[in-house]
Amino acid sequence: MKVKVIKTRKEYSVVLNKIDELWNAKPNTDEGDLLELLVTLVEVYEQKHFKIYPPDPIEAIKFRMEQLGLKQADVAKVIGGKNRASEILNRKRDLTAQMMRDLHKKFNIPAESLLA
């Protein structure tokens, strides 16, 4: 197989099939090195053609609440009260910069998600 930069959807598909064939290749062998190279080429192609954007800030908060088993009252303690938490989670009020910092610090929500 001639290795080159992936430029088309067809080339992408061919490389994915080759990766499937090589998937169990042992590291530090010719096949293992080829597999590693092809995976790198696919990653580059996917980053360019299949961008993943950060989630909506409110969805990020709700997701973290679900992960940590938090209630709205837990968020309220961080952002300034029950009414404010309700307004934020129901999209009736925007997050302030301080709220974003506090949510990031307290619940480890990625800042990129809160700033989106």
ROSE-928131 format. One line per 10 residues: number of its first residue (from 1); their letters; for each residue y, z, x of C-alpha. Coordinates in steps of 0.25 Angstrom, whole numbers, plus 5000, padded with zeros to 4 digits. Layout:
<sites>
NUM = a = Y Z X; ...;
</sites>
This chain:
<sites>
1 = mkvkviktrk = 5000 5000 5000; 5014 4996 5005; 5023 5008 5004; 5037 5005 5000; 5049 5011 4992; 5045 5011 4977; 5056 5003 4970; 5049 4999 4957; 5042 5005 4945; 5030 4997 4949;
11 = eysvvlnkid = 5030 5001 4963; 5031 5015 4959; 5019 5014 4950; 5011 5008 4961; 5014 5019 4971; 5011 5030 4960; 4997 5023 4959; 4995 5023 4974; 4999 5038 4974; 4988 5041 4964;
21 = elwnakpntd = 4978 5034 4973; 4982 5042 4985; 4984 5055 4978; 4973 5062 4984; 4976 5057 4998; 4975 5067 5009; 4988 5071 5016; 4991 5066 5030; 4982 5053 5028; 4987 5039 5026;
31 = egdllellvt = 4984 5040 5011; 4991 5054 5011; 5003 5049 5018; 5004 5037 5009; 5003 5046 4997; 5014 5054 5002; 5023 5042 5004; 5020 5036 4991; 5024 5049 4984; 5037 5050 4991;
41 = lvevyeqkhf = 5040 5035 4987; 5037 5039 4972; 5046 5051 4973; 5057 5043 4978; 5055 5033 4967; 5054 5043 4956; 5067 5050 4961; 5075 5038 4960; 5069 5032 4947; 5065 5045 4939;
51 = kiyppdpiea = 5076 5055 4941; 5073 5068 4935; 5086 5075 4931; 5088 5090 4929; 5085 5095 4915; 5096 5099 4905; 5102 5112 4909; 5098 5119 4895; 5084 5113 4896; 5083 5119 4910;
61 = ikfrmeqlgl = 5087 5132 4905; 5077 5132 4893; 5066 5127 4903; 5069 5139 4912; 5069 5148 4900; 5055 5143 4896; 5050 5144 4910; 5054 5158 4912; 5052 5163 4898; 5067 5166 4896;
71 = kqadvakvig = 5074 5168 4882; 5088 5163 4879; 5092 5178 4881; 5088 5177 4895; 5097 5165 4897; 5108 5172 4890; 5108 5183 4900; 5111 5173 4911; 5121 5165 4904; 5129 5174 4896;
81 = gknraseiln = 5123 5178 4882; 5115 5174 4871; 5125 5165 4864; 5128 5158 4877; 5114 5156 4880; 5111 5150 4866; 5123 5141 4868; 5119 5136 4881; 5104 5134 4877; 5109 5127 4864;
91 = rkrdltaqmm = 5118 5118 4872; 5131 5123 4865; 5137 5128 4878; 5136 5123 4892; 5131 5131 4904; 5142 5136 4913; 5141 5135 4928; 5138 5150 4929; 5127 5149 4918; 5121 5139 4926;
101 = rdlhkkfnip = 5121 5147 4939; 5116 5159 4932; 5104 5151 4925; 5101 5145 4939; 5101 5159 4946; 5094 5167 4935; 5083 5157 4930; 5083 5147 4942; 5086 5135 4933; 5090 5124 4943;
111 = aeslla = 5105 5122 4944; 5103 5107 4943; 5097 5109 4929; 5108 5118 4924; 5119 5108 4930; 5113 5096 4924;
</sites>
